[in-house]
Amino acid sequence: GGLNLTALSESMAELSAKVEQRLAEHSKEVEQQAEDLCESLDNMAGQEDDLLKKIPELKDYRVFTI
């Protein structure tokens, strides 16, 4: 049997489409995780501000400068 270039080409096209779809799905997941992380950091910065209002002596030990 010889090499079937048409079948190989179709197989590569299918593989390429699957990889592209998985990358798109993964990209959406990573983007959502990044948004969640930013929101979490904003919340933590707010908590730090609240803590500094209660304990002003900690002003020299700030972690977040958002």
C-alpha positions as CSV (number, residue, x, y, z in Angstrom):
1,G,0.0,0.0,0.0
2,G,1.1,3.4,-0.9
3,L,0.8,6.6,1.1
4,N,-2.6,8.1,0.8
5,L,-1.9,11.9,0.8
6,T,-5.5,12.8,0.6
7,A,-6.3,10.9,3.8
8,L,-3.2,12.3,5.5
9,S,-4.2,15.8,4.5
10,E,-7.7,15.3,5.9
11,S,-6.4,13.8,9.1
12,M,-4.0,16.8,9.6
13,A,-6.9,19.2,9.0
14,E,-9.0,17.5,11.6
15,L,-6.2,17.5,14.1
16,S,-5.5,21.2,13.4
17,A,-9.2,22.0,14.0
18,K,-9.3,20.0,17.2
19,V,-6.2,21.7,18.5
20,E,-7.5,25.1,17.6
21,Q,-10.8,24.4,19.4
22,R,-9.0,23.2,22.5
23,L,-6.8,26.2,22.6
24,A,-9.8,28.5,22.3
25,E,-11.5,26.7,25.2
26,H,-8.4,26.9,27.3
27,S,-7.9,30.5,26.5
28,K,-11.4,31.3,27.8
29,E,-10.7,29.4,31.0
30,V,-7.4,31.2,31.6
31,E,-9.0,34.6,30.9
32,Q,-11.7,33.8,33.5
33,Q,-9.1,32.7,36.0
34,A,-7.2,35.9,35.4
35,E,-10.3,38.0,36.0
36,D,-11.0,36.1,39.2
37,L,-7.5,36.6,40.4
38,C,-7.7,40.4,39.7
39,E,-11.0,40.6,41.6
40,S,-9.5,38.7,44.5
41,L,-6.5,41.0,44.6
42,D,-8.8,44.0,44.6
43,N,-10.7,42.6,47.5
44,M,-7.5,41.9,49.4
45,A,-6.3,45.5,48.8
46,G,-9.6,46.7,50.2
47,Q,-9.1,44.5,53.2
48,E,-5.6,45.9,53.7
49,D,-7.0,49.5,53.5
50,D,-9.6,48.6,56.2
51,L,-6.9,47.1,58.4
52,L,-4.8,50.2,58.0
53,K,-7.7,52.3,59.2
54,K,-7.9,50.2,62.3
55,I,-4.1,49.9,62.9
56,P,-2.4,53.0,61.3
57,E,1.0,51.8,62.6
58,L,1.0,49.2,59.7
59,K,1.2,51.9,57.1
60,D,4.9,51.2,56.5
61,Y,4.2,47.5,55.8
62,R,1.7,47.9,52.9
63,V,1.6,44.9,50.6
64,F,-0.8,46.2,48.0
65,T,-0.4,49.5,46.2
66,I,-3.2,49.2,43.6
